[in-house]
Amino acid sequence: MTNWTALATDLAAEFAERAAEIDRTGRFPVENLERLRETGYLTIAVPAEFGGGGADLATVAECQRILAGGCASTALAANMHVFGLGSAAESWAAGDPATEPIFRLAAGGTIVGGSLTDAATGLNVRTSSTPAKRTDGGYVISGRKSFCSLAPVLGFFWGTAADTETGELLLFGLRRDAPGLDFVDTWDTMAMRGTGSWDVKFDDVFVPDAAVQRGRKPSDPAVWDEVQERGFAWFAFTVASIYLGVARAAARFAYDYVTNRTVTGASLPMARQPAQVFNASRIELLLRPAEALVSDGLRRRAAGEVLAPADLNTLKYVAVNAADEAVDQCVRMVGGHGIFRKLPLERFYRDVRAGQFHPPNNDVALETIGKSALGIDPLAEPRWPTD
Ligand SMILES: Cc1cc2nc3c(=O)[nH]c(=O)nc-3n(C[C@H](O)[C@H](O)[C@H](O)COP(=O)(O)OP(=O)(O)OC[C@H]3O[C@@H](n4cnc5c(N)ncnc54)[C@H](O)[C@@H]3O)c2cc1C
């Protein structure tokens, strides 16, 4: 049986060697994804019955945290494949056989990625501005989606569109070579530069009914059930863990730096200065509560609890924002040398900024958490008073 955390630790060390160059060039780390594939890491969450690792969310989140400490881009890109399979595996264990084809694809080495984000209108999990026109036996989709991590290597794409007649949200899947489907390299960013989160173009792409899962119509009330929770939980816990992994890597670097640096005229290393001791304390006081919140949520889920939207929003918000602030503090700790590109800290500083943008973004999280605290259903429409 694979020791997943040991494998993640080895891979993180290997990927750390290439992380600076991948960031500098902005290229997609094809060889890292190949290593993840050949070591079986990409099937970590696939049920054992389909040849996968059958790992639970706590194990996957921990491995993703470790991997992110080596190369954040690789961990985040791989996450778009891993989290969906993990949530599908929980659905399968709960008796949903519809997920089986995706396990077979993944077990056969196919990389799965997708985009919920419409290029023109951004991300809204309740609807999509990508039009899907009804036709014989399926839909024809035209338009453009964005932020599709893993685009350079994925073999199977999933995304959202809206039925032009009913407004129904559709979740659909396509093979990479589907006629009219194209991936466009638009990814030149300040953070997570190696995730290959390209645009996806649809030029009259036919999607058969069998490849479409219908969601809610705009008039349907939003529901929160085990299925919704599964997808969201796998995403929130793994993303939170990735950004905490980046922050821990930054903290390790900063602690080593001040421990090993003695400025001219001083008898002891910088780490002995009160300012640095208090800096380290501030970093720990940001990261430890966030890590504890993630661990607590994982424990509650493992005990069978279906977490509420406010729980998942809270842990994701706390984790990515604590990670952000902690890395700021690490830069202050190291001082001016921290902005040199020859050191990894400025890369951690840029990468960690991206955490706030993953769903739920900070504003959506504040809305959900605040409404829940006030006894207002965060899913109810209209979201805000009109008078
Ligand atoms: C590194 C990286 C990789 C990614 N990979 C993927 C991927 O593989 N697949 C994928 O689907 N997506 C991916 N995303 C995209 C991400 O999920 C978001 O869709 C993307 O960042 C765009 O959403 P946004 O909220 O930032 O922008 P917009 O939707 O344009 O929103 C802009 C701003 O408006 C405000 N806002 C928007 N909507 C609301 C609202 N409902 N309530 C309150 N305020 C709101 C927020 O302040 C938000 O920051 C990735 C993002 C990053 C950074």
The ligand as an SDF file (V2000), in Angstrom:
LIG
                    3D

 53 58  0  0  0  0  0  0  0  0999 V2000
   -4.3640   30.1790  -10.0050 C   0  0  0  0  0  0  0  0  0  0  0  0
   -5.8030   29.9870  -10.3230 C   0  0  0  0  0  0  0  0  0  0  0  0
   -6.2320   28.8080  -10.9050 C   0  0  0  0  0  0  0  0  0  0  0  0
   -7.5730   28.6440  -11.2160 C   0  0  0  0  0  0  0  0  0  0  0  0
   -7.9970   27.4750  -11.8080 N   0  0  0  0  0  0  0  0  0  0  0  0
   -9.3060   27.3100  -12.0960 C   0  0  0  0  0  0  0  0  0  0  0  0
   -9.7740   26.1170  -12.7450 C   0  0  0  0  0  0  0  0  0  0  0  0
   -9.0030   25.2000  -13.0280 O   0  0  0  0  0  0  0  0  0  0  0  0
  -11.0920   26.0340  -13.0400 N   0  0  0  0  0  0  0  0  0  0  0  0
  -11.9690   27.0560  -12.7700 C   0  0  0  0  0  0  0  0  0  0  0  0
  -13.1510   26.9200  -13.0430 O   0  0  0  0  0  0  0  0  0  0  0  0
  -11.5490   28.1790  -12.1720 N   0  0  0  0  0  0  0  0  0  0  0  0
  -10.2490   28.3330  -11.8410 C   0  0  0  0  0  0  0  0  0  0  0  0
   -9.8250   29.4990  -11.2620 N   0  0  0  0  0  0  0  0  0  0  0  0
  -10.7220   30.6470  -11.3120 C   0  0  0  0  0  0  0  0  0  0  0  0
  -11.3920   31.0430  -10.0630 C   0  0  0  0  0  0  0  0  0  0  0  0
  -12.1550   29.9630   -9.6010 O   0  0  0  0  0  0  0  0  0  0  0  0
  -12.2940   32.2380  -10.3650 C   0  0  0  0  0  0  0  0  0  0  0  0
  -13.2830   31.8240  -11.2210 O   0  0  0  0  0  0  0  0  0  0  0  0
  -11.5550   33.3700  -11.0130 C   0  0  0  0  0  0  0  0  0  0  0  0
  -10.5730   33.8380  -10.1310 O   0  0  0  0  0  0  0  0  0  0  0  0
  -12.5260   34.4780  -11.4150 C   0  0  0  0  0  0  0  0  0  0  0  0
  -13.3710   34.7880  -10.3940 O   0  0  0  0  0  0  0  0  0  0  0  0
  -13.1930   36.1250   -9.5710 P   0  0  0  0  0  0  0  0  0  0  0  0
  -14.1620   36.0380   -8.4570 O   0  0  0  0  0  0  0  0  0  0  0  0
  -11.7970   36.3710   -9.2380 O   0  0  0  0  0  0  0  0  0  0  0  0
  -13.5920   37.2240  -10.6520 O   0  0  0  0  0  0  0  0  0  0  0  0
  -14.9840   37.8340  -10.9770 P   0  0  0  0  0  0  0  0  0  0  0  0
  -16.0590   36.8010  -10.9660 O   0  0  0  0  0  0  0  0  0  0  0  0
  -14.7790   38.6270  -12.1930 O   0  0  0  0  0  0  0  0  0  0  0  0
  -15.2160   38.7800   -9.7300 O   0  0  0  0  0  0  0  0  0  0  0  0
  -14.3890   39.9350   -9.5070 C   0  0  0  0  0  0  0  0  0  0  0  0
  -14.6200   40.4400   -8.1050 C   0  0  0  0  0  0  0  0  0  0  0  0
  -16.0070   40.8110   -7.9750 O   0  0  0  0  0  0  0  0  0  0  0  0
  -16.5120   40.4410   -6.7140 C   0  0  0  0  0  0  0  0  0  0  0  0
  -17.5950   39.4550   -6.8570 N   0  0  0  0  0  0  0  0  0  0  0  0
  -17.8320   38.6730   -7.9220 C   0  0  0  0  0  0  0  0  0  0  0  0
  -18.9230   37.9100   -7.7000 N   0  0  0  0  0  0  0  0  0  0  0  0
  -19.3710   38.2210   -6.4690 C   0  0  0  0  0  0  0  0  0  0  0  0
  -20.4550   37.7840   -5.6800 C   0  0  0  0  0  0  0  0  0  0  0  0
  -21.3130   36.8580   -6.1080 N   0  0  0  0  0  0  0  0  0  0  0  0
  -20.5960   38.3040   -4.4640 N   0  0  0  0  0  0  0  0  0  0  0  0
  -19.7560   39.2310   -4.0080 C   0  0  0  0  0  0  0  0  0  0  0  0
  -18.7020   39.6890   -4.7110 N   0  0  0  0  0  0  0  0  0  0  0  0
  -18.5080   39.1940   -5.9290 C   0  0  0  0  0  0  0  0  0  0  0  0
  -15.3660   39.8520   -5.9670 C   0  0  0  0  0  0  0  0  0  0  0  0
  -14.7410   40.8320   -5.1640 O   0  0  0  0  0  0  0  0  0  0  0  0
  -14.3980   39.3870   -7.0160 C   0  0  0  0  0  0  0  0  0  0  0  0
  -13.0780   39.3730   -6.5230 O   0  0  0  0  0  0  0  0  0  0  0  0
   -8.4900   29.6810  -10.9260 C   0  0  0  0  0  0  0  0  0  0  0  0
   -8.0590   30.8660  -10.3310 C   0  0  0  0  0  0  0  0  0  0  0  0
   -6.7340   31.0310  -10.0190 C   0  0  0  0  0  0  0  0  0  0  0  0
   -6.3150   32.3130   -9.3600 C   0  0  0  0  0  0  0  0  0  0  0  0
  1  2  1  0
  2  3  1  0
  2 52  2  0
  3  4  2  0
  4  5  1  0
  4 50  1  0
  5  6  2  0
  6  7  1  0
  6 13  1  0
  7  8  2  0
  7  9  1  0
  9 10  1  0
 10 11  2  0
 10 12  1  0
 12 13  2  0
 13 14  1  0
 14 15  1  0
 14 50  1  0
 15 16  1  0
 16 17  1  0
 16 18  1  0
 18 19  1  0
 18 20  1  0
 20 21  1  0
 20 22  1  0
 22 23  1  0
 23 24  1  0
 24 25  2  0
 24 26  1  0
 24 27  1  0
 27 28  1  0
 28 29  2  0
 28 30  1  0
 28 31  1  0
 31 32  1  0
 32 33  1  0
 33 34  1  0
 33 48  1  0
 34 35  1  0
 35 36  1  0
 35 46  1  0
 36 37  1  0
 36 45  1  0
 37 38  2  0
 38 39  1  0
 39 40  1  0
 39 45  2  0
 40 41  1  0
 40 42  2  0
 42 43  1  0
 43 44  2  0
 44 45  1  0
 46 47  1  0
 46 48  1  0
 48 49  1  0
 50 51  2  0
 51 52  1  0
 52 53  1  0
M  END
$$$$
